[in-house]
């Protein structure tokens, strides 16, 4: 039996055909998210679905930019799950302050900003103006578990 939607944010996710996943288990020695003051800092979120990566490899080689953009959205959804785990209710989010996206990139690939738009556009679609944020999109040689994308988030809440 599916859990009842507990917030406006989760209702919006449902409208988009999405369900908030369980918090991804850390792959090393860290917490998925921590609170300090009125801010939540997530650890880097991989695009895990039910604990598994569905896409691996470098963007621009084994992974298309379009697939990587979808993976960035999955990372953002996982970040919302991590945020909820420490603040209890996603309606408490005042603003997504910063998104940092890492893209495992073929050396010739330069489309990291378009890939991380998968996360940025998702936050705007789900949270409206509260989802607009500062951002970095960085190409890297490799990511944990050979993931194509990783996203971390700083969110302010009340």
C-alpha positions in Angstrom: 0.0 0.0 0.0 1.4 3.4 -1.0 2.0 6.0 1.8 -0.3 9.0 1.6 1.3 12.2 0.2 2.4 14.2 3.2 3.3 17.6 1.7 2.6 20.0 -1.1 6.0 19.2 -2.5 5.3 15.5 -2.5 1.9 16.2 -4.1 3.7 18.1 -6.8 6.1 15.1 -7.3 3.1 12.8 -7.6 1.6 15.2 -10.3 4.9 14.7 -12.2 4.6 10.9 -11.8 7.4 10.7 -9.3 7.6 9.2 -5.8 10.1 10.3 -3.1 12.5 7.3 -2.8 14.0 6.0 0.4 17.2 7.7 1.4 20.1 6.1 -0.5 22.5 4.3 1.8 25.9 5.9 1.9 28.6 4.1 -0.1 31.3 5.2 2.4 31.7 6.9 5.8 29.3 9.9 5.7 25.8 10.9 6.4 23.3 11.5 3.5 22.5 15.0 4.9 23.2 17.2 7.9 21.5 20.3 9.4 23.4 23.3 10.7 21.3 26.3 11.6 18.5 26.6 9.0 20.5 24.9 6.3 20.6 21.3 5.1 23.8 20.2 3.3 23.4 16.9 1.4 26.2 14.7 0.6 26.8 14.0 -3.1 23.8 12.1 -4.3 24.3 9.5 -7.0 21.5 8.6 -9.4 20.6 5.4 -7.5 17.2 3.8 -8.1 16.4 1.1 -5.6 20.1 1.1 -4.6 21.3 0.5 -8.1 22.9 2.6 -10.9 21.0 2.2 -14.1 23.6 4.1 -16.2 27.3 4.0 -15.8 30.3 5.5 -17.7 31.5 8.8 -19.0 29.2 11.3 -20.5 30.2 12.0 -24.1 31.5 8.4 -24.5 29.3 5.6 -23.0 26.5 7.9 -21.8 24.6 10.4 -23.9 24.1 14.0 -22.6 20.3 13.3 -22.6 20.7 10.2 -20.4 23.0 12.0 -18.1 20.5 14.9 -17.8 17.9 12.4 -16.7 20.4 11.0 -14.2 20.9 14.5 -12.8 17.2 14.7 -12.1 17.3 11.3 -10.3 20.2 12.7 -8.2 18.0 15.8 -7.3 15.1 13.5 -6.3 17.4 11.6 -4.1 18.6 14.9 -2.6 15.0 15.7 -1.7 14.7 12.4 0.1 17.9 13.1 2.0 16.6 16.6 2.9 13.3 15.2 4.1 15.2 12.6 6.3 16.6 15.5 8.4 13.9 18.1 8.4 10.8 15.9 8.3 8.7 17.8 5.8 9.7 19.1 2.4 7.2 22.0 2.7 9.7 23.5 5.2 12.2 24.2 2.3 12.4 28.0 1.8 15.0 27.8 -1.0 17.4 25.6 -2.7 20.5 27.8 -2.2 23.2 26.0 -4.2 23.5 23.0 -6.4 26.9 21.5 -7.3 26.9 18.9 -10.1 29.7 16.6 -11.1 29.7 15.0 -14.5 32.0 12.1 -15.3 33.1 13.4 -18.6 35.0 12.2 -21.7 37.9 14.6 -22.1 36.2 16.1 -25.2 32.8 16.6 -23.5 32.0 20.3 -22.6 28.3 20.1 -22.0 28.3 19.8 -18.2 25.9 22.8 -17.6 23.3 21.2 -19.9 23.6 17.9 -18.0 23.2 19.5 -14.6 20.1 21.4 -15.9 18.4 18.0 -15.2 18.7 18.8 -11.5 18.2 22.6 -11.8 15.1 22.4 -14.0 13.7 19.7 -11.7 14.0 21.9 -8.6 12.3 24.7 -10.4 9.5 22.4 -11.6 8.9 21.0 -8.1 9.5 24.0 -5.9 8.8 27.0 -8.1 10.8 30.1 -7.2 12.1 28.3 -4.1 13.9 26.0 -6.5 15.9 28.7 -8.2 19.5 28.5 -7.0 23.2 29.3 -7.5 25.1 26.4 -9.2 28.3 24.9 -10.3 28.6 22.2 -13.0 32.0 20.5 -13.1 33.5 17.8 -15.3 35.5 15.1 -13.5 37.5 12.1 -14.6 35.4 9.6 -12.7 32.8 9.3 -10.0 32.0 6.7 -7.3 30.7 3.4 -8.7 31.4 4.7 -12.2 28.2 6.9 -12.0 27.8 9.4 -14.8 26.5 12.2 -12.5 26.6 13.3 -8.8 24.7 16.2 -7.3 25.0 17.9 -3.9 22.6 20.5 -2.5 22.4 23.2 0.1 18.8 24.1 1.1 17.5 26.7 3.5 14.4 25.7 5.6 12.1 27.1 8.2 
